[in-house]
């Protein structure tokens, strides 16, 4: 059950941060913002694979 909790919390983190990152200035959104979003999704994918 704890595995599902961490997956849910990671998903909530992504839902919270993606809109914030989308408001970054264009210069940062397409460099730093995309890297942050990709890392968050990689983290979520890794957690799902482990469970």
Residue pairs with C-beta under 8 A, 6 or more apart in sequence:
3 47
3 50
3 51
4 51
6 47
7 44
7 47
7 48
7 51
10 40
10 43
10 44
10 47
11 44
13 40
14 37
14 40
14 41
14 44
17 36
17 37
17 40
18 37
18 40
21 29
21 33
21 36
21 37
22 29
22 33
24 32
24 33
